[in-house]
Amino acid sequence: MKHTVHACAVLLLLFHTLSAHAADPAAGKSLYGTCVACHGAAGEGMLALNAPALAGQQGAYLLRQLEHFKSGLRGADPKDSLGMQMRGMAATLADATAVEDVVAYIGTLPVPATPAGPDYNKRNGENQYNAACGACHGGTAQGNPALNAPRLAGLDAAYLKRQYRNFGDGIRGSHKDDRYGRQMKMMATMLKTEQDLNDVIGYILAQ
């Protein structure tokens, strides 16, 4: 009987924790106002400002990255000037509730059109992508929430290349508490040449 009561108490505590805040897209819309100047009103991203698309991305990934910016896991390296800018912007979100709300609002935005990709070697791009990226990010770069792998399709070529290089150079993914970033840091050694990287990006943008 004691075990049953204890189990019920644990379940009630867990339920209370999980239901403590239901993300509010309406509140998130107001908070998203600080993001519009760079990421666009519809979360479509702005290539000229080096701001990636947000719409269409997994909510869990957006939550994690905003939390990483706020805590300094991402954007702390002086070589990552754009990440440092984003770290400052993430700081305007007061708390976890604000982060959850703005991500909930982004989740209501339509998936933007895929930006035009560079010319690339289709066979090499597909082969290199499947060998290095597909197991985690999915065969069509759609992402895999179960593996905490974000969607790559829909992101622009410059952002994809910059982040791959940031991982490879240790600018991103070096913090001991960035578990998934450290995994990607190791994977960012897989593509051996600039042509391979360009072909993989071309393949991603063709999805």
N, C-alpha and C positions, 0 to 999 in steps of 0.2 A: 504493500500500500504506500509506504514511504517513497519507494522508487517511482511509483505512478504519479504521486503528487509532485515530486521533484521534476519528473519529465514534463508534466503539464506546465510547471512554473517556467522551465527553460523555454518551452514552446511559446508561451505567452510573452516572455521577454523578447524572444526572437521576432515574433510578430510585431510587437510594439516598435522594435528597432527598425524593421523593414518598412513599417507603415508610418514612421514618424514624419516623413515628408513626401508628399506626392508632388513630383515635379510639375511646375505650372508654366506651360508655354506662354500664357498671356503675360505673366511677370517677366519671362525670359525675353519676350519681344522688346520690352522697354530696355532691358539690360543690353540687348544686342545692338542698340543704337551706337555704342562705343566701338563696335566691330565693323559697322557699315563702311566707314571711310576707306578701309583697306580690303575687306573681304567681300564687299558688295551687298546691296540690299537683299539679294536673294541667296547670299552665301556662295555666289558663283566664282569668287576669287578675282584677283586683279593682277595680271601678269606684270604690268608696269610697276606695281608696288611690291612685287615678289610675295604676294599674299595668295596662298593656295585656296582652292575651293573647299568649303566646309559642308555644304549641302550634299547629301548622299553618303556621307561618311558615317561609320558606326558610332552610335552614341557612347558606348563604353570607351571607345578609343579617344573620342573628343574629351570625355570626362577625365580620362587618365592624363592626357597631354596638358589640359588646363591645370590640373592638380600639380603636374610636374613643373610647369612654368611657375606656378605660385610658390612652390616649395624650393625651387632652385635646382631641381634635378635636371631640368632642361633650360637652356638659355643663360647659363652661368659662365660659360667659356667666353673670354674676351674676343676670341676669333669668330664667334657666332653673333655678329652684330644684329642680324635680323631676329635671332632667338632672344637676344637681350631686349629688343624692342617689345617683342611679344610677352616677355616676362613682366615688363612694366605694365602692359595692357591687362594681363591676367590679374595683376594686383588690384585692379579696380573692381573686381568681383569680390564682394565683401567676405563671403563664406561659402561653405559647401552647398548651401541651399541656392545661392545665386548661381553657382556653377551648374548645378543640376537644372535649374530653370532655363538658363540660356541654351544649354545643350538640348533640352526638350523643345525649345522654339526652333532651333536649327533643324531638328528632326521633322518639323512640319514643312520645311521648304522643299520645293521640287528639285529633283536631281538635275543639275545643269548639263548642258550639252558638253560632250567631250571635246577638249581643245584639239586643234589640228596638231598632228605629230610630224616629226621630221621624216625625211626619206630614210629608209633602213632596209637592211637585208632581212627579208621576212623569215627565211629558213633559219638563219643564225639567231635572229631575235627570239623565235619560238623555242628553238633548242636550248639556248642559253637561259631563257626564262624558266622553262620547265625544269631544267637541271638545278637552278640556283634559287628560284623564287616560288614556283608553283605549288610545292608541297605545303607551304604555309599560307600564301596569299591567294591560292585558288587558280584553277586553270585559265580563267578569264580575268584575273586580277581583281576579283570581286571581294576579296578578303575572307577571313574565316574567324568569326567571333570565338569559336571554341578554342582556337589557338592564339587568341589575342593578336591576330594579324590584321592590320587595317586594309581597307579598300585602297587599291592603287589606281584603278581605272577612274578617269575623270580628273586626276591631278595633272598639272601641266608639266612639260618636259623639264623646264628649268628647276622647278621645285624638286622633282624626282631625282635629278642629277645632283642637286645641292645636298639633299639629305643623304643620298648614298655616299657622297664624298665626306660629309660630316661624320657619318658612322665610321667610315674607313680611316679617317684622320684622328679619330678619338674625340672629336668635338662634341659628338652626341653618343650616348650609350656607355660612357665611361664611369658614371656614378655607380657606386656599389649597390644602391637601392633601386636602380633602374633595371630590373630583371629582364624585361623584354628588350630594352634598348641594348643591353649587353649581348643578348642573343643576336640581334641584328648587327651589332658591331663585328661579331665573328663572321657573319654571313657576307659582310661587305668586302670580303677578300676574294669572293668567288669569281667575279668578273675580272679577267686578267688584262683586258685592253680597253682603251677608250671606245673602239669600234664595237666591242661586245656590249658595253654599257649603252651606247647610242642605239644599238639594235634592240636591246631589251626594252628600252624606253619607247622606241617606235612600236614594238609589239604591244606594250601596255596601252598606249594611246589608240591603238587600232581596235581595242576591245569595246 
